[in-house]
C-alpha cells in the first residue's frame, strides 16, 4: 500500500501506486483479473490465462487502453505488522541501505534536505499482540507535528525561504523513535493534510545510494531551499509492461515542494540526476519525459504502444498527457 490514505482502485492501479517492500510489489501486481471496456464498447475479461497480453499491460494502463470496470485482487487473512520508526544519520542509512532493505520486509526512510538527518521506518510481520500507537502520542506525532506544525513551518518557509535550513534542522529532530504493532493499513498509510507537489523516480535499486548522494550534493551547493523531506522506498521486480519496476528491482526517490512554492528548479535538477541513472518517473506525478525517453527505459514499450494501436486506433481515450508519453 502507498502512504496516502485516500485512494481510488482504478486510479491507484492504473498509475502504479506502490508502497515499499522487499518482496511485496505494487498494488497493480496484486491484480489477478480485470475487466476492461475498450474503445469500441467491447468488455474484455483479462487474466494470466485470458487475454494475457492485455492483462500484462492493463494492470498499469495509464488510461490509454480502456475503462477498467472490475478488478479481482489477491488477498489474504488480515495480519499484524510491527513498525519501528527511528532517527538515523544520512551517512549511516546510505552505507547500510542494502542491509536494511534485506533484513526488513518493508523499509523506507525520509531524508531532510539541508541536514544529515533521516527518519527510518521498518515494518515486519508480527505474531502480536496488537499494540497500536496511543491516542495521545498518535495525535502529537501524526497530527500535531506531522501535519499541524508542519503546515505552519512550510508556510513560514514559503514566506521567508531563508529560514528553511534552520527549520529543517529542527524538524528533522522533532520525531522520536517509537515502536507499535497494528493491522497493515494503519501502519502503511498516514494522514496527509499538508498540500504539496511531488516528483518520484524509480531507479535500479543498486543505483539508489549514488543518486541520493548526488541529490544531496546538488542541494548543498545550490541556492535551493527545500522544506519537504525526500522519501526513499523499494520494490521487487514485476512483469507488468509499463510498471516502474518492470523487470528490475527498484528504489523510489521522491522529491516534494510545498504547494505554492516554485518547484521547477529543484525538480529539474533532481530529474537530471534520476534520468542519468535510467530512472522511470511515476505515471501519476510530475515529470517532463516523453515517448522517446520511455522507449529507452522500458524494453517492452513497443508492446504497449502496439496494443494501444489495436485497442484504440482512433484514440478515443487520447489526451495531451498520453500523446506526450506514448506518442500519437
Order of alpha helices (4+ residues) and beta strands (2+ residues): alpha-beta-beta-alpha-beta-beta-alpha-alpha-beta-beta-alpha-alpha-alpha-beta-alpha-beta-alpha-beta-beta-alpha-beta-alpha-alpha-alpha
